[in-house]
Amino acid sequence: MHRATRLLILFVLCVCLGKTAFAQAIPMASRTIIPSVFAGVSSVYTGLDSGRNLSVAAGLDIAFFPRARFEPALEYRAMYALDKGSVDSLKNNLGGIKLSTRYGHMVPYADLLAGRGETTYANGGYQVPQKLIFYTLSSSNVYSLGGGTDLQLAGHLMLKVDVQIQRYSSPVTVSGHLYSEVGTIGLVYMFHLRRTIL
């Protein structure tokens, strides 16, 4: 089984078990872990020529110490291109840390993520600079730095606005790297979020 698939299954199990555990009648003050899931649509500038994708992104967070001024969390997210564009398309699986704070109904945050990604080159492949070698696909480590804000809508539901800068290794660029820009709008469902803590 692929490593990314095993990681995704582990996170889904954590969410399912967390939902069951938090459903017990425990006072909110004693709950130190709050899981949430999110999904959205992403506009991606791939960083190669004029490459652009329309992608879907989804993931989950496990937040710790929800009453602290700055709330740390573990985050997992994945992205997959729906409209792959005419140059290249990106997909990835990332995990890392997130730090957020609360201002009324807004929850701004920053995150630092790492994982694996894949670049698929359109039109039969993309040429390595100054070589008669063409790549149709390349895989690499991915590093992502970003942030955004979640805005309370109703109950457990929040609106997510997110921006990420992601670094891929690439054999078809002079520098050997691609820097993609990803903007995402989506929805967040937070388990057992009380309005009184916002």
N, C-alpha and C positions, 0 to 999 in steps of 0.2 A: 504494500500500500504506500502511495506517495506520502512524503513527509508532511506536505502542506495539508493533505486530506486528513492525516492523523491529527494534526494540530486543530483543524476545524472541528472534527468530531469531539475532541477533548473540550474545546470551548463550549460547544453546544450542550454537552453533558453537564458542564459547570453551571450553565444557565438554567437547565431543567432542574438540576438538584437544588440550585439556589432558590428557584421559585417555590419548590416544595418546602424547603426549610424555612424560608421567610414567611410562608403562609400561616405558620403557627402564631398563637397569640402571645408575642413577645413585645414588650414595650419598645417604641421606636428608638429611645435613647440607647438601648443595648445593641442595636443593629449597627455593625461596623462595616458591612459589605452591602453595596447596592448594585446589582447588575442592570444593564440596559442594552438594548439592541437598536440598530439603526439601518436604514436603507435609503438610497437616493440615486439621483441621476447626476452624472459628472460630465463636464465639458473639459476635454484634455487637449492641451497643446503638447505634442510629443517631444519637441525639441530638435527634431530632424527635419530640415527644410521647412515646409509649411504643413507638416503633418498634424492632423487633428482627428480626434475620436469623440463619439458620443458613447459614454460608458455607463455601466451600472456599478454602484459601490454598496457594500453592506458590511456589517461587522458588529462587534459587541464590546462593551466596556465593563470592567468590574471595578467599581469605585470603593475606596477605603476611607474611613474616618469622615463620614459625610457631614459632620458638624464642624469640622475644622475650617479655618479661613481659606486655606488652599487644600483642595481635595486631590490626593494622588489616585491614579487608576491604572490598571493594566488594560491595554487596548489591542484588539485584533481587527483587521479589516482586509477585504479583498476587493479587487476591481477587475472588471471584464469589459472589453470593448464590444458594443452592440453595432455601431456604425464604425467600421474599421478605417475609413478614410482612404485616400489615394496614395499615401506614402508609407505609413507604418501604423501598427496598432500595438497597444501595451496591455498587459495584464499582470497582476501581482497578488501576493499574499504577504501581509506585513503584520508585525506585532511589536509592541513597545510600551512606552510609558506616556501618561497624559497627566497634566496638572490643570485644574480648573478652580474657579472661584465663583461666588454668586453675588449678583447685583439685582435685587428684586426678582423679576421674572426672567432675567438674562443670566446665562451661565457661560461666560467666555472661557476659553481654554487654549492651551498649546500642547503639542505632542511631538514626540521623537520616536520614529518607527524604523524598523529594518526587517528585511526578509528577502524573498526571491521574486524575480520578475522575468517576463518573457516579452521579447519584441519580435513581431512578425512583420516582414518587409513585403510590401505590395508589388504588383506588376512583375512577378518573376524574380524578385530579389533586388538587393541594393549593393552597389559596388564598393569594395574596399578602396580607399584613396590610393591612387597610383599603382594599383594591382589589378590583374585580370581575375579577380576572385569576387564572387557574388554570394551574399548571404540571403537566405529566405527566412531564417529564424536564428535568434541568439538568446541565450539565457544568462542572467547575471544576478549578483547581489543588488539589492535596492535599498537606498537610504532615503528617508522621507522626513522633512521638517515642515511643520504646519501648525494651523490653529483655526479657530473660528468661534462661533457662539451657538448655543442652543437656547431657544426662546420658548417659554411655556405657552402652550396653546389651550389645553383643557385636560384636567385630570392628570393622567400619566403620560400624555402625548406632548411632544416638543418638536419644534421646527429647527432643523440643523442647517447652518450655512458654514461651509468648510473650505479651506484653501490649503493645498499641499505643494511643496517643491520636492520633486523626487529625482534622485541621481541613479542612472543605470550605466553599466559598462556596455560599450558597443564597439564592435570591430569595424564599423563602417564610417566612423568619424575620425578626424585627424587627432583629436584629443583623447580618443578612446572612451568618451563618456557622452551620455545624453542627460540633459536637465529638463524634465517635463514639468509642466504647470497644470495642476488639477483643481478645478472649482466644482464643488458639490452642493446641491440643495436636496434635502431629504427630511425624513421624519424619524424621531427617536421615541421609543417606548421604554420608560423607566419603571422597573418593578418596585412597588411599594413606596413610591415617592409621595410624601405628604406635602400638601400645599403650604403648610405652616413653616416648613424649613426653607422655602424659597424667598 
